[in-house]
């Protein structure tokens, strides 16, 4: 069933588990993830990043992925990931996304609050949840314009209280698109944020975080972990191996059906880690 973040995150924030948010890039990996959610009987978040929205457009993405959500026996959120332009956020809301992230992390605190609040007003009127970011989570590769800024606890408090959003993404040592778990998480900084912010918290760049740190993080108010790279690796590496092994074959679905179980297995591993 299609739900928004407010249907799954508050309970997780007050418990010792978290909800995985998987970046999806096509029907096959999205289907594998929803199948995994149904197998483990857990809610899940499907997230479309900027690359996906630039390629499909909000309408096609919403149409394709929302049908998977609506037809699932589990709670499924269809979430628009990092988006810097309000008009795209509004297009996604109109198209059927149940949750959106307006990313004002590169703005001043004042502008981030003001623009997030306007997005939240529109989104909430449509029954859509809103995520924002305070501080700035860097990228290992791509998007070189994104800054590295640790979250300020006092700014996080101000952002949470004045922007009317539903959950907040933090920068506490996590990094997007790491292919190895080398992030060094600042747990002391997280404690300071938790002392001032009651909203559910979000961690991006989960593939770059060690399992032992994820186990500690899920017991805090971090209720949503964004996961992309490890699933892209599961699909891409196995797809390449299958294609190299059968060079006479060329049918897309033949190979995708072989690779999809590896995505499902990685998703199940993540579900178990966060349960």
Secondary structure, 3 states (H helix, E strand, C coil): CEECHHHCHHHHHCCCCCEEEEECCCHHHHHHHHHHHHHHCCCEEEEECHHHHHHHCHHHHHHHHHHHHHCCCCCEEEEEEEECCHHHHHHHHHHCCCEEEECCCCCCHHHHHHHHHHHHHHHHHCCCEEEEEECECCECCCCCCCCCECCCHHHHHHHHHHCCCCEEEECCCCCECCCCCCCCCCHHHHHHHHHHCCCEEEECCHHHCCHHHHHHHCCCCEEEEEECHHHHHHHHHHHHHHHHHCCCCCCHHHHHHHHHHHHHHHHHHHHHHHC
